[in-house]
Amino acid sequence: MSRFRQRAVLTGCVLAAVLAAAGLFVTDYGIDPDLWLTGLALGFLALLAALDPWLHRKRAAGLATDDNLDAAASALARALHAQWNEECHARGLREHLLDLHWSAVRGEPGHSDAVVRAFQRTPRMVFLGEPGAGKSTTAMLLTIGLLDRLVDGPVPFLLPLSTWNPEAEDVRTWMTRRLYEDHPALRNTELYGSYAGDLLVEQRRIFPVLDGLDQIPAERRADALDRINRAFPGSHPLVLTCRTAEFAESAATVPNAQVVELQPVDLEEVAGYLRSVSDPVGAARWEPVFLHLRDEPDGRLAEALSTPLAVWLAGVVYGYGEPSELLDRTRFPDRFAIENHLADLLVGGAFGDRGVAHQARASQVWPREKAARWLAFLAGEMRRRGVRELGWWELRRSVGSTWLALLGAVALGLIGGFGVAWLMAYASTPELAPITGLAAGVAVAVAALYASGHRVPKPRLGVWRSLVVVSGVLGTAAGLVFGALYGLSAGLVVGLGIAVAVALRFGLGSTAELSHPSSPKWTMARDRIAVWTGSLVLAVVFGAAAGLVFGPKQSGMVGLGLACGLMLGFTLSVLHLRWWWFTVARIWLALRGKLPWELMVFLEDARKLGVLRQAGAAYQFRHALVQDRLAGDRAAPVRSDAELA
């Protein structure tokens, strides 16, 4: 659905609701409510027919044309540019960025400021380095730089390889799946034609920037690299990052690629960075450490502070601390002890009320002890599942599937059953209220139990993708039932209301264009909009129906109908949405003290403070070392996220 059609549908829904209310309650001019509602319902369906994308499907039924793909690639580039620029700003890389240098197996050495020029000379690059050497940051900066300069040519698409299972799907199939997951507007056949995402990958209008080959299990790594080479042969652009030792163990190569290895950070660069992120008092505390680094440029401390990760950790941890403790050889005998110490203190340095310089970025002050406990729980759950990405919709995995289903079903059953019983208690047959409420509650609970373990299949091409057909059929069915029970006016109100609710759900659930960068907040917002839209529409429907059925003298019934309709509409709207099951899991875990009540606010603040980073619609810990240390000393072998799908 194009943006014009989407806005027209939403405007038509609002007008239908306003005109229906006017015809019902403004009766001074002798308006017949039944005639008014009948004409309004027919007019609304005619409007939907004029706007229905399915009825105009012939124009978009074929494969995406070159013009469609040009438009899709251009829009995708803008969305990715906004997404990674925002992430770069959140990580503080605009204000403070270490200049990384690399040596090349073949070719000239380089540095991070010239990474785009290096890629333009050789559009196939492999970045190697030790853990924390800045490989992911370099890949992100390269992606942003290429998008800055993009005029024509393929669009760089940065992806974490931890989400790919080479045994389950081809690399191009995986890229296509991630493309649709992060940018669902590519399914908009009216704007971009059919199979736009598939064709962008197949015609190589996007090229992969693959981060973290080392995150693929060792026994699959060589096969994964072979699959990547076959999917993107030597003449096509490609970027790959991997730890040095793991790349060597794979005993494989990337044809025609410039293989570069990120070098340790220069000690003068380290001193300049730590001074820049500290206030004058904090910078003075670092001077004994700087003197030690000059005296022992090859010592354990210099070795530990040779990576951007360790330098950044030190800046956060000792923003208001005493860094000279790092000189204690007994406590910190080698670089690994220092790195682990810095990772262990990250949460305490980022959170709390100690006045850390970048604390002002957060929306509120979170207690350090609780923040550490919450993040340790999330890290432990990720380690248990063997993944590196934290998608909000996956929180349900932290609650047993049976227990989650029971909690969600009972909650929805109580809400729906109470709403129906409350309305029936004041109806013409109050003695049936308990039985009716119980029956409705059981029906909703059973539907919720079914929905908890089943995903709703995406609708295929066919008449049931038609906006006017679905709205008309559901509205007519509901109208006939209520008309038979409570009269023609009530049936018309309910039928029109259901049709408006379906049309609203269709319009709001359709991502019109690739205009918004993917993020956890955005993907959750789409689910929430669908929930509250359906709830409010059904609240108005039941309120108006109650007013018609019980008469204007019982004005309290209108309010009661609104309240009961809101509850029933909520239960029907959330059944198959990820947001509901996330909310059930979040509330249950918050009641047990495992997570905060405002979980998404906390995660976003953790990102702003540098503990987390964002990758599309999911979060990741700033580095695998941080996740592993929060989860405990013993790290489980990391599997591909795709294995759990």
N, C-alpha and C positions, 0 to 999 in steps of 0.2 A: 504494500500500500504506500503510495507516495505521500509526502507531507501534506499536500493539498487535500487529498482524499481523507487522510486521517483527521485533519482539522475540521473538514466538512462533516464527517461522521460525528465527531464530538459536539460540534455546534448543533447539528440536527437533534442529537439526544437531549441536549439542554433545552432547546426550543420545544421539543415534544413534551418534556416534563412541565415546563412553564405553562404551555397552552392547555395541557390536561388539567392542571390545577385551576387555571382561569375558567375553563368550561365547567368545572365542578362547583366552584365556590362563588363565581360571579353570575348569579342567576336572575339579576334584576331585569334583564332584557328578554326574558322568556326563552332562554336557550334550553333546548332539550339536551340533557347530559348524554343520553344514549346516542343521539344523532351526532353530537359534537365529538364524542369519543370514537365513534365508528369512522367518521371522516378523518379524524386525526390519525387513527391507526393505519388507515389505507394510505394517507399521505406520507406517513413515516416510512411505510414499506416501499412506497414508490421512490422516496429519496434514497433509501438503502439500495434499491435496484439500480438507480442511476450511478451510485458510487461504488457498487460492488466490484472489486477487482476480478472476481471469478467470472463474472458475466463479460468482462473485457479480456478474458484470458488469451484469446487468439493472438493478441498483439505481443504477449509475453510467454507464449507456450513453447516457443522454440528455444534452442540454445542461445546463450548470451552472444551478442554480436561483438565485433571489435569495438564499436562505440560504447556498448554496455560495459565491456571490460576496461576500456580506458577510463570511464567514469568511476567504476568500482576501484580500480587501482589508485586513481587520484584521491578519492575519498578515503580509502584505507590509509594512504600515506599521511593525510592530514590527521586522522585519528591516532595513528601510531606516533606521529611527531608530538602531538599534544600529550599523549600518555607518557612517553619516555622523558620529555622535557619536564613534566610535573614530577616524575620520579627522581630525576636528576636534582631538581630543586629541593625535594624532600630529603635527599641524602646529604644536602649541604655542599654538593660538588661545584656549585656556581661560585661560592664564596671561598672555599678552601679545597684545592685539588693538588695532590702531589704529582710532580712531573715524572712519569714512569719511562724508563729506558729499556730497550730490548736489544738483544744480539740476534743476528740472523744466521741460520745454517748456510743459506745461500743468499747473497745480496747484502745490502748496506744495513748497518744498525740504524735504529730510529728511536723516537720518543712519542709519548701519547699525544702531544700537540700536533703531530704530523701523521697521525694514524689514517686519516682520510686520504691524504696524498699517497701514502704507502699502498693503500688498498686500490686506489685508482690506477697505480702503476701495475699492480699484480692483484687482480680481483679474486684471488683465492688465498686465504691466509689461515694459518693455524697458530693460535696463541698458547704457548706453554708457560708454565711457571709453578712455583711451589704453592702450597695452600696459603691463601691470603695475599698472593702476589699482585692482585688487581686484574685478573683475567676477565671476570664478569663486568667490572667497571669499564674496562677498555672496550669490551664488546658493546656495552650500552652507549658509550661515547661515540664509537664508530657508527652505530645505528643512527644516533641523533645527527651526527655530522653528514652522513649520506642523505638523510631525509631533508636536512637543511639545503642541500645542493641539488636535490632531485628535480629534474625537469622531465626527461623521458627515461625509459629504462626500468629495470626491475626494482621492486620495493623491498628493502631489507626487513625481514620478519624475525625478530629475536625470540627464541624459544628455549626453555630449560629442558635439556635432554632427560632429566629425571622423570619426566612424564611420558616417556616413550618406552614401550615394551617391544623390542625388535622381533620377538617370537610371535607376537600377537598381530602386528600390523606392519605394513610397509611404511617407510618413512614419509612418503608423499601422502599416503592415506592419513597418517597421524597429523601431518601438517594441515591437511584439509580439515580434519576434525577440529583441531585447535583453532583454525581460522574461523570456522562457524561458531564455535563455543564462545570465543572472545568477541566476535563481531557478527552477531546473528542477523544484522540488517543485510548481510550478503544474500540471505534467502529471499530478499525482496525482488520478485521476478518482474514487477512492473518497472522498477528503475534499472535493475542490473541484468535482467534476463534469467533464464533457468541455469542452474549449476555454475553460477558465477565463481564461487569459491573454488570449485573443482578445476575450472578452466584457468583460473589465475595460477594455480599450482602447476597444472599440466602444461600450460603454454609458457611457464617460467617467467611470468610477469611479477612474481615475487621470488626472492631467493632467501635461503635459510641462514640465519646467524645462530648457530647451535652452541649453547653454553653448557659445559660440564659433561664432556664425554666420560670423565672419571666417575660420574654418578651412576653410570650403567654398570651392573655387576660385572666383575672381572671375567667370568666365564662367557659373557655375551659381548664383551667390548670389541673384540676383533671382528666378529660377525656384524655387529652394528656399524662399524666403520666401513666394512666392505659394502654393506647395503647403502650407506650414504654415498660412497664413491660411485656405485652403479646408478643410483638415482640422479646424481649430479656429477656427470663426468667432467673431465678436465677443462672443457671449454666454458663451463658455467660458473657464475660467481658462487662463492661459498666461504663462510667463516666458521671456525671451530675452535673451541677452547678446551683445554684439558690440563691436568696436572702432569708435570714432566715425567715422573716415574711411571704413572699409569699409561701414558702414551707410549713410552718405550716398551713396556711390558706387552702391549697389544701387538708389537712387531708388525705394524701396518703403516702405510704411508697414504698421503693425500696427493694424488697426481697433480703436477703443475702448481702446487701451492707453495707460498713462501712460509716456511716454518720459522717462527721467531720465539725467543724465550725471554720473558720479562726478567729484568735484572734486579738485584737488591737496591733499595732506595738509598740514595746518597745521604751520608750522615749530615751534611750541611742542609740538605733538603728536609731531613727529619727535624733538625733544630728549628728551621724557619717555620715549619708547619706547627710545631708545638707552641712556639711563641705566638703565632698568629691566632690560635684558638684559645689562648689563656689571657687573663687580665694581667696587669703589671706585676701583681703580687704572685700570681700563679707562675708567670714566666720566670720570676726570680727563683722559685723553688726548683726549676728544672736545671739551673746552672751547674750544680754538682754532677748531675747526670751527663750534661754535655761535656764537661771536663773529662769525665771518665771515658766517654766515647772517643774523645780525641786521643786519650792516653792508650786506650785498648781498642783500636778500630777493628780488630779481628776477634774480640772477646765475645763472651756469651751474651752480654746485653746488646752489643752492636748487632750480633747475629739475630737476636730476637726482634729488634726494632728495624729490621731490614725489609719488612713487608708493609704495604699500606694498611693492611688490616690491623697489625699490631700497633702501628703508629696512631691510627684512628682510635683504637681501644684505649691506648695510653692517654690520649687527649681527653676522652670522655671520663675515664676512671679517675684521673688525677686533676680534674677541673678545679676541685677544691680540696685535694688531698696532698699527700706528701710523697712525691715520686722517688725521693732518695732511698726509700726502702728497697727499691730494685737493686741497689748496690750490695745488698746482703747476700753473699755467696752461699751461706749456709741454707737460707730459705729458698734461694733460687740458683741452684747449681748449674742449670743449663737453659737453653732457649725455650725448651718445651715447658719447663716449670714456669717461666715468665709468661709465655703465651697463655697457658692454662689459668694462671693467676689473673691476668687481665680479662680473660673471657668470663671467669667466675665473678668478677667485680663489676661487669658491665651494667647489670640491672641496677645495682646500688648507685652507680655513677649517673645513670640516665634518669632514674625516678627519684622521687622523694622531694623534700623541701629544703635541700641544702643550697639552693640557688645556683645550680649549674647553668652555665651561660645559655645553653639551648633549651633549658626547661620551659622558657616562655613560649616555645612552639606548641606545647601541649595545651589541650583545652582545659585541663584541671590537674591538680596535684594528686598523684596516686601514692599511697603508702608503699614504701620500698619493700617491706617484708611481704605484703600481700601481692604486689606486682611480681616479685620473684617467685612466689608460690604459684601464681596463676600461669606465668610463662613456663615454669618447670613442668606443670601439668600438661600444657599443650605440647611442649617438647617431648615429654614422655609418651604421649599418645601418638605423636608423629613417629617416634622411634619404634613404638610397638607395631605400627602399621608399616614401617619401613619406607616413609615418604619424606620429601623435602618441601612440599607445598601444603599450605594451610588454607583450604577453601572453606568458607563459612558454611556451605551446604554439607560439608563432610563432618561437621560437629556431631551429627547424629550417630556417627560410628563410635563416639566416646560413651554412648549409652547403649546397653544391650538392645539388640533389635526387638526382642520380645517385650522387654520392659518399656522401650520407647513407644512401641505400637499400643501397648495397654494405656500408658499415660496419655498419649494423644487421643486415643479413641474415647477414653472415659471423659476427658475434658470436653471434647466436642459433643459427646452424647449428653452431658449435663447441660451445656449451653443450649443446644438445639431443643432438647426435651423440655427444659424449663421455659424457653420462649414460647413453645406451642402450648404447654399446660397453662401458663400465665394468661395467654390470650383466651383460651377456651374457658378458663375459670370465670370470665366475665361475659361469655357469650350466652346464647340462648339455651345451651345444654351444659351448665357448669358441672353436673355430676359426671360427665365424661372426661373432665379435664385430667385426672390422674392417669386414666387408661390411655388417653390420646397422647399425653406428654411422655409416658413410658414407652409407647410404641414408637413415637418420633425419635426419642433418645436412643433406643435400641437400633433403629434403622440407621441413624447417623453414625453410631459407634461401629456398626458392622461395616458401613461404607468406609469409615476411617481405617479400620483394621485392614481392609482390602487395599486401600490406597497406600498404606504404610510400606507395603512390600512390593508394590507394582508401580512402574512408571507409566504415565499416560503416553501411548504412542503418538508420535507427531502425525497430524492428519495428512493423508496423501492427496494427490490431485483428484478431484471429484466434486460432486455436487455438495458434499458436506463441508467443503471449504467455502461455500457461498455464504456471504454475510446475510443476504436477504432470506435465503432458504432456512438457515439455522435459526435466525431470529424469528422468522414467521412461524415455523413449525413449533418451536418451544413456546412462543407467546400464545399461539392458537390453542395448544394443548392445555396450558395452564388456564387460559381464559375460559375454555369449555368446562373444565372441572369446577372452577369457582362460580361460573355463571349458572351451572346446574344447581349448585348448593345455595348461593346467596343472591341470584338475580343477574340480569343482563349488565347493569352498570358495574357491579363488582367484578364480573368476568372481564368486561372491557378494560377496566383499570388494571387488573392483575395481568391480563394478557399483554397490554401495551407496556406495562412496567417490566415484564420479563423480556420483551423484545428490546427495550431500551437497555436493560442490563447486559444482554448478550452483545448488542452492538457496541456498548462502551467497552466491554471486555475485549472485544475484537480490536477496536481502535487503539486502546491503550496498550494492549499486548503486542501490537505490531510495531517493531522498530522501523521507522520510516526510512531513515538514511543513516549512513556511516558518519554521523556528526558528533558522536560522543565517544571519548576514549573509554576503553574497558577498565573497570575498577570494581573492587568488592562492594563498595557503597552503591554503585550504579546498578549492578546486577540484583542486589537485594531490593533496591528502590522499585524496580519493575514489578517484583512479586508483591510488595506492599501496596502499590497503586492498584493492582488487580484485586487485592483483598478488600480494601476499603471502598473501592468503587462499587463492587458487587454488593457489599454490605449496605452502603448508603442507599443505593437504588432500591433494593428490596425493602429497606426500612420505609421509604416513601410509598412504595407500592402497598405494603400492608397497612400503613397508616391511612392512606386514602381509602382503601377497601373497607377498613374498619369504620371509617366515617360514613361511608355509603350504606353499609349493612346495618349499622346500629343507629343511624340517624344523627342529625345535627344536635339534637337535644342531649345526646350522650357524648359531649365533646371530649371527655376523658378517654374515650375509646380510641380517638385519633392518636393521642400520645402513647397509649398502650400499644396500638398497632405499630407505631414507629419503633418503639423499644423492642417489641417481639420480632418485628421484621429485621431489625439490625442484628439481633442475635442469630436468627435463622439464616440470614444472608451471610453472616460471617462463617457459620459452619459449612455452608455450601460452597463458599468461595475458596477456603483454604485447604480443602481435602487433598488436592493433588499438587499443592505448591510446596517447594522446598522450604520456603520461609516458615511455614507452620511447624514442620518437624525440626527445623533449626531452633525455633522459639521454644518448643517443648524441651529439647535437649539443653538449651541455654538456661532456662528457668530451673530445671532439675539440678543441673550442675552448680548453679548459683546458690540454690538452697543448701547444697552440701558444702559450700565454701570453696569449690574447685575453681570457679571462674567468677568474674565480677558481673553484676547485673547489667551494666552498660558495656557489654562485651565489645561491640563494634567500635564504640568510642575509645575503649581501652586499646584495641588493636591499632586503630588509626593513630593514637597518641604514641604507642610503642614504635610505630613506623616513623613518626615525626622525630622521635628521640633517637632513632638509629638502631633500635634493637631488631626491628623487622624491616623488610623491604617489600615492595609490591611487584608482582609479576602478572600482569593482566588482571584477571578477576580474583586472584589468590594472593595470599601473603606468603613470604618466606622469612626465615631468620636471616639476619644480616650475613651470616656465614655459617657453614656447616659446623665449624668449631664451636660457635655460640650455641647452636642447637644441641650438639652432643654434650657439651659441658652442663647445660641446664637439665638435660635428660639424665645425667649421671655419667660416671667415668666410663662405664662399659657401653660402647656404642654397638648397636645391632647393624648387621650388613644392610645397606640401603638398596631397596628394590625400586624398580620403576613404578611411579604412581599409576601408570596405566594398567598394571597387573591387578589393581584393586577395583577397576571399573566393572 
